[in-house]
Amino acid sequence: MSKALDGIRVIDFTHDQAGPACTQTLAWLGADVIKIERPPNGDRARKLWYSDRADIDSYFFLLLNSNKRSIVLNLKTDEGKEIARRLIREADVVAENLGPGAMERLGLGYEAVKKLNPRAIYASIKGFGSYGPYSDFKCFEMIAQATSGGMSLTGFPDRPPVVTGVNVGDAGTGMHLTIAILAALVQRQRTGRGQLVEVAMQEAVLNITRVKFTPTLTNGRPLERMGNRSASGAYADLVRCAGGGPNDYVYLMLPPDNAEPFEALVDAIGRQDVRTDERFSTPPAHCSMRYGCRTRSFRTSNTVWASWSSCAASASARRPAFRSVAKVAPAVTRDATASTVPASSMSLAATGATAGWPVPPHPAAANATSRIDRLMRHLSGASRQPCNQEGTPGSRKRQPPFSPQGRI
């Protein structure tokens, strides 16, 4: 079965996380993504964040660059620039998230690309956009959260702001750019022309945060940090379960305008007497369960609250259990594997990068699916097998991307 973006070629100058998150999504949708890496070791992410050995790629890199092909180009040389221009002439999308002005200094900014290929979509990520008072500033995940207002909303009211563990600054920006690219490709079908699409990391997080600006628009005051509570008026909180582990909780939410979740909860914990308790006689009153949940008369033991998970069997109160990253990752990666677009390698070797310029495949290219399988086993806690040259299960032997300018 064909993929939605079959036949679309992306020349990927991105690195680290925000840009690769975008181009990886395009690759998942079927685009042929050719990643341009810098000498001598390729994308710095190959060795970033828990890279336990020097001869293997980090999982940080693999999680963001599956289904891509790659070459190393020294864009500071005339030869490297000429190869890049050949690739761009055949591209549908050119993506970059380098520092402010970097692509222009390399002679590969939007205006230069537009002359080479008027049909190309030039997709750019910048911390604060390409114009304005902060356009020369660089940006990372935490900076985007801090400058967008998102960090001011995260945490508890009596404590300092907290960075959220979810990478809304990087991955959120990447998803915004993906949407912009898809829209530009649709518009190109009508106009025959490419265009510049740009996403600022600050603005991407601001957009994701926009619902939290509701009270500010209403009364002019910022929304305070609410911890695990909900601004909707519902009873909402994290409730300790049996087990005593650091993540043995369920998140409980009872809306003020819907009695069904309350009824399901009462059944699950075996407290039919609560139905006749005047304190909880109406749906809005159910939200006062904050009192009941914190008193011994209602919450008799952790075991009682652990039974909330049985409520998941009820369609009227279906709520997923609280999960740590270690518990979520195996299920997510299993789903991802089922829809993986086959590629030559996760270690990324270029094969036939552009018409008229055949690039020999990397001799150690391995099957991407087996690499994802190994990634799944690692995330699920299985022990890794020794790395080896052949790329058998358990291996993530680091192979440098192919360089048409000579082996590195």
Number of C-alpha atoms within 10 A of each C-alpha: 3 9 12 12 15 13 12 18 24 26 25 26 22 23 24 20 23 27 28 27 25 28 35 22 19 26 28 21 19 21 24 24 29 27 28 25 24 19 18 14 15 22 21 14 20 24 21 15 11 9 16 12 11 11 15 18 22 21 21 17 23 18 16 22 28 28 29 30 27 27 24 26 26 19 20 12 10 11 14 16 17 13 18 18 18 16 19 23 18 19 22 21 26 27 25 26 24 18 15 19 13 13 18 12 10 14 15 20 17 20 14 15 19 20 11 16 19 17 22 28 27 26 24 26 27 27 28 23 20 18 10 8 9 11 16 16 13 14 19 16 23 18 16 27 29 18 17 19 18 25 21 19 22 20 18 15 13 10 10 11 16 17 17 16 7 10 17 23 30 28 22 21 30 27 21 21 27 22 14 18 26 14 12 21 22 12 14 16 11 8 10 12 16 20 19 16 19 20 23 22 32 26 20 25 27 21 15 16 17 11 9 17 15 13 14 11 10 9 8 10 11 16 14 16 19 14 15 14 16 13 13 9 14 23 20 19 18 15 17 19 20 14 12 10 9 8 13 17 21 21 15 21 18 24 20 18 14 15 18 16 22 23 18 21 23 17 17 21 19 12 12 13 8 17 15 9 9 9 15 17 13 14 19 18 17 23 22 17 19 13 11 16 15 12 11 9 9 15 15 12 13 15 14 16 21 19 18 22 18 17 20 17 12 14 11 15 19 14 19 12 15 16 13 11 9 11 13 13 18 18 13 11 18 14 11 14 17 9 10 17 19 16 19 20 22 27 30 27 30 27 18 12 24 18 11 8 12 12 17 14 17 21 9 19 20 21 16 22 20 19 23 22 16 21 22 20 19 17 19 16 12 12 10 14 13 11 16 13 13 12 18 17 18 20 19 29 20 21 19 26 30 26 25 18 13 8 11 13
